[in-house]
Amino acid sequence: MHNSGLAKSTKAYAPWILMYTEKFESRKESVKKERHIKSWKKRIMIEKLLLEKGQNIGSEN
């Protein structure tokens, strides 16, 4: 949806690159994790998460 231009709020910033995924047993758990990540106000916290999961920041995986 984000890369197809259908999401008005992200249309101008396409294409998006998926940097992180995580599987959960339930939607409730996944929403809780998403809200937790979105509550972080500092970029360094998100970069730390990516580094812990072995992701290369700033590169197309």
N, C-alpha and C positions, 0 to 999 in steps of 0.2 A: 504494500500500500504506500509506504513512504517513498520508494523509488519510482513508483508509477505516476506520481504527481497528483494522486487522489486526496492526499492529506494536505489541506490548505496550509496548515501551520508549518509543515516541513518541506513544502514544494520547492521553495527557493534554495534549499540547502542540499538537494539531491545531487549525486547519488550517495546513499548511505552505505556504510560498510559495517557489517556485523562484527563486533569485537569481543562479545562475551555471551555465553549461554550457560544455563544451568538447569538441570531437570529437578522437578519436584513431584511429590506424590499427589498433591492436590492443587487446585487453582488458588485456594485460600493461602497456602504456603507461598506460592509464587508471587501473589499480590503483596503479601507481607514483606518479602525480600525486595521487590521492586520499590515499594514505599520507603524501605530502609535506605536503599541506594540513593533514591531521589531526595532523601532528607539531607544527604551530605552536601555541604555548601562549598567545600574546597575541592578543586580539581585533583589535588594530590591524593585524596582518599580514593578516587576512582582509578587513578593511575596505579596506586598500590594494589587495588583489587586485581587489575589486569596483570600486573607483574607477578602476583601470587599465583595466578592461574596460568602463568607461562605465556602470556600474550605479548607481542611486540607492539609497543605504543607507537602510533604514528605510521605504521606500515600496513599495507594491504595484505592480509593473511590469505 
